[in-house]
Amino acid sequence: MKYLIAEDEKELQQSIATYLGRESNICERASDYWEASEKLEMYEYDIVILDINLITGSGLDLIKQLKKQHKKCGVIIISANSSLDNKLEGLDLGADDYITKPFHLAELNSRIKAVLRRGQFGGEDSITFQEIRLDTLARSAYVNDKPITLTRKEYDLLLFFITNQGRILSKAIIAEHLWGDDSELLDNFDFIYVHINNLRKKLTKEGAKYIQTAYGSGYKFMTD
């Protein structure tokens, strides 16, 4: 999964990123309103962890920005302000949850997973496409209930394909989703081909032939 942590308290920002990064998530960070706004405009995220009171602006305005841009990411507000009015305003604007500081990182992680289940998986801990099933808690994959061994990047790639089935995904979009800001430092996207080719071989071996090449554009995941 890919997260944006918009929090001006650097110590808390780092703690959240370190904790969530243990599960191989991509955690990008923004320390003020303008940095967060720029990242939200340029990139796609699964979850935005958002402080209402950022140094240079209001996190509530960022929620409005997401709504105008029709972004589908989940939003969890974190704030030292426990005011009911602030909480209701954030939720009314489209936030999925609200947690008051101080909080335990394990609780934040549980809330993130709940938002992801509601938003992407219909409240379930697994996602299914044809004969493929992914256990999103264990990060494991099955074809016809037979487990297949995937690397972390291959699992993330398969999940990205399934949640974007039928959509053409360019190499740049795939790289940005899997590697975040670091993808901009890469000279080429040859490594994307390697990961996709390996994943395709493992799925094809089990009869799951859904990764298609859109020549000149990228890749898509769909039935014939």
C-alpha positions as CSV (number, residue, x, y, z in Angstrom):
1,M,0.0,0.0,0.0
2,K,1.0,3.6,-0.5
3,Y,0.5,6.2,2.2
4,L,0.9,10.0,2.5
5,I,1.6,11.2,6.0
6,A,0.8,14.9,6.2
7,E,2.1,15.8,9.7
8,D,4.2,18.8,10.8
9,E,5.4,17.1,14.0
10,K,8.6,15.5,12.5
11,E,9.0,13.0,15.4
12,L,5.4,11.7,15.0
13,Q,5.7,11.8,11.2
14,Q,8.8,9.6,11.4
15,S,7.3,7.2,13.9
16,I,4.2,6.6,11.8
17,A,6.4,6.1,8.6
18,T,8.7,3.7,10.4
19,Y,5.8,1.7,11.9
20,L,3.8,1.4,8.7
21,G,6.9,0.8,6.6
22,R,7.5,-2.5,8.5
23,E,4.7,-4.1,6.5
24,S,6.5,-3.1,3.2
25,N,4.2,-0.1,2.6
26,I,5.4,3.0,0.7
27,C,5.2,5.9,3.1
28,E,5.7,9.4,1.7
29,R,5.7,12.4,4.0
30,A,4.7,16.1,3.9
31,S,5.5,18.6,6.6
32,D,3.3,21.4,5.6
33,Y,0.1,22.3,3.7
34,W,1.8,23.2,0.4
35,E,4.0,20.1,0.3
36,A,1.0,17.9,1.0
37,S,-1.1,19.7,-1.6
38,E,1.5,19.3,-4.3
39,K,1.9,15.6,-3.6
40,L,-1.8,15.0,-3.6
41,E,-2.1,16.7,-6.9
42,M,0.7,14.8,-8.5
43,Y,0.4,11.3,-7.0
44,E,-2.1,8.6,-6.1
45,Y,-2.3,7.2,-2.6
46,D,-4.3,4.4,-0.9
47,I,-4.5,6.2,2.4
48,V,-3.8,9.8,3.4
49,I,-3.0,10.3,7.1
50,L,-3.7,14.0,7.7
51,D,-3.2,16.4,10.5
52,I,-5.9,19.1,10.5
53,N,-3.6,21.9,11.8
54,L,-0.6,22.0,9.4
55,I,1.9,24.8,9.7
56,T,0.8,26.7,6.5
57,G,-2.8,25.7,6.2
58,S,-5.7,23.5,7.2
59,G,-5.9,19.8,6.5
60,L,-9.7,20.3,6.0
61,D,-8.9,22.3,2.9
62,L,-6.8,19.3,1.6
63,I,-9.9,17.1,2.0
64,K,-11.8,19.6,-0.1
65,Q,-9.0,19.4,-2.7
66,L,-9.2,15.6,-2.8
67,K,-13.0,15.8,-3.3
68,K,-12.6,18.3,-6.2
69,Q,-10.0,16.1,-7.8
70,H,-12.2,13.0,-7.4
71,K,-9.4,11.1,-5.7
72,K,-10.4,7.7,-4.3
73,C,-7.9,7.4,-1.5
74,G,-9.0,6.9,2.1
75,V,-8.4,9.7,4.6
76,I,-7.7,9.4,8.3
77,I,-7.5,12.7,10.3
78,I,-5.1,12.9,13.2
79,S,-5.3,15.9,15.4
80,A,-4.7,17.1,18.9
81,N,-8.0,18.9,18.7
82,S,-10.7,16.6,20.2
83,S,-13.5,19.1,19.4
84,L,-16.7,17.3,18.2
85,D,-17.2,20.2,15.7
86,N,-13.8,19.6,14.0
87,K,-14.4,15.9,13.9
88,L,-17.8,16.2,12.3
89,E,-16.6,18.8,9.8
90,G,-13.8,16.5,8.7
91,L,-16.1,13.5,8.4
92,D,-18.7,15.6,6.6
93,L,-16.1,16.7,4.1
94,G,-15.3,13.1,3.3
95,A,-12.7,11.8,5.8
96,D,-13.1,8.1,6.6
97,D,-12.0,8.2,10.2
98,Y,-10.7,10.6,12.9
99,I,-8.2,9.8,15.7
100,T,-7.1,12.1,18.5
101,K,-3.5,12.6,19.6
102,P,-1.9,11.0,21.5
103,F,-2.7,7.6,20.0
104,H,-1.0,4.2,19.8
105,L,0.4,3.3,16.4
106,A,-1.2,-0.1,16.5
107,E,-4.6,1.6,16.8
108,L,-3.8,3.8,13.8
109,N,-2.8,0.7,11.8
110,S,-6.0,-1.1,12.7
111,R,-8.1,1.9,11.6
112,I,-6.1,2.1,8.3
113,K,-6.8,-1.5,7.6
114,A,-10.5,-1.0,8.4
115,V,-10.7,1.9,5.9
116,L,-8.9,-0.2,3.3
117,R,-11.3,-3.1,3.8
118,R,-14.4,-0.8,3.5
119,G,-13.0,1.1,0.5
120,Q,-11.3,-1.5,-1.7
121,F,-12.4,-4.9,-0.4
122,G,-16.1,-4.4,0.5
123,G,-15.3,-4.9,4.2
124,E,-13.5,-8.3,3.6
125,D,-10.0,-9.3,4.4
126,S,-9.5,-10.9,1.0
127,I,-10.0,-9.8,-2.6
128,T,-10.9,-12.2,-5.4
129,F,-10.6,-12.0,-9.2
130,Q,-11.7,-15.0,-11.1
131,E,-9.7,-17.9,-9.6
132,I,-7.2,-15.6,-7.9
133,R,-7.6,-14.8,-4.2
134,L,-5.5,-12.4,-2.1
135,D,-5.4,-12.5,1.7
136,T,-4.8,-8.8,2.4
137,L,-3.9,-9.4,6.1
138,A,-1.4,-12.2,5.5
139,R,-0.3,-10.7,2.1
140,S,-0.6,-14.1,0.5
141,A,-1.9,-15.2,-2.9
142,Y,-3.8,-18.2,-4.1
143,V,-4.9,-19.6,-7.5
144,N,-7.8,-22.1,-7.2
145,D,-7.0,-22.2,-3.5
146,K,-3.4,-23.3,-4.2
147,P,-0.8,-20.9,-2.6
148,I,1.7,-19.3,-5.0
149,T,5.0,-17.8,-3.8
150,L,5.3,-14.1,-4.6
151,T,8.0,-11.6,-3.7
152,R,6.8,-8.5,-1.8
153,K,6.9,-6.4,-5.0
154,E,5.1,-9.1,-7.0
155,Y,2.3,-9.2,-4.4
156,D,2.0,-5.4,-4.4
157,L,1.9,-5.5,-8.2
158,L,-0.8,-8.2,-8.4
159,L,-2.9,-6.3,-5.9
160,F,-2.4,-3.1,-7.9
161,F,-3.5,-4.9,-11.1
162,I,-6.6,-6.4,-9.5
163,T,-7.8,-3.2,-7.9
164,N,-7.3,-1.5,-11.3
165,Q,-8.6,-4.3,-13.5
166,G,-9.3,-3.3,-17.1
167,R,-7.4,0.0,-16.8
168,I,-4.2,0.5,-18.8
169,L,-1.3,1.2,-16.3
170,S,1.8,2.8,-17.7
171,K,5.2,1.8,-16.5
172,A,5.6,5.2,-14.9
173,I,2.4,4.8,-12.9
174,I,3.4,1.3,-11.8
175,A,6.9,2.5,-10.8
176,E,5.5,5.4,-8.8
177,H,3.0,3.2,-7.0
178,L,5.6,0.6,-6.0
179,W,8.5,2.9,-5.3
180,G,7.0,6.3,-4.5
181,D,9.2,9.3,-4.9
182,D,12.2,7.1,-5.4
183,S,10.9,6.2,-8.9
184,E,11.9,9.7,-10.1
185,L,15.6,8.8,-9.6
186,L,15.5,5.8,-11.9
187,D,17.1,6.0,-15.4
188,N,14.6,3.6,-17.0
189,F,11.8,1.2,-16.2
190,D,13.5,-2.0,-17.2
191,F,13.0,-3.4,-13.7
192,I,9.2,-3.0,-14.2
193,Y,9.4,-5.5,-17.1
194,V,11.3,-7.9,-14.9
195,H,8.7,-7.9,-12.1
196,I,5.8,-8.1,-14.5
197,N,7.4,-10.9,-16.4
198,N,8.1,-12.9,-13.3
199,L,4.6,-12.4,-12.0
200,R,3.1,-13.3,-15.3
201,K,5.1,-16.6,-15.4
202,K,3.9,-17.6,-11.9
203,L,0.3,-16.8,-12.8
204,T,0.4,-18.4,-16.2
205,K,1.9,-21.6,-14.7
206,E,-1.4,-21.9,-12.7
207,G,-3.6,-21.1,-15.7
208,A,-4.3,-17.5,-14.7
209,K,-3.5,-15.5,-17.9
210,Y,-4.7,-12.0,-17.2
211,I,-1.7,-9.7,-17.6
212,Q,-1.9,-8.1,-21.0
213,T,0.6,-5.8,-22.7
214,A,-0.9,-2.6,-24.2
215,Y,1.9,-2.0,-26.7
216,G,3.3,1.5,-26.4
217,S,1.1,2.3,-23.4
218,G,1.8,-0.1,-20.6
219,Y,-0.1,-3.1,-19.1
220,K,-3.6,-4.1,-18.1
221,F,-5.2,-6.9,-16.1
222,M,-8.4,-8.4,-17.5
223,T,-10.0,-11.4,-19.1
224,D,-10.1,-11.8,-22.8
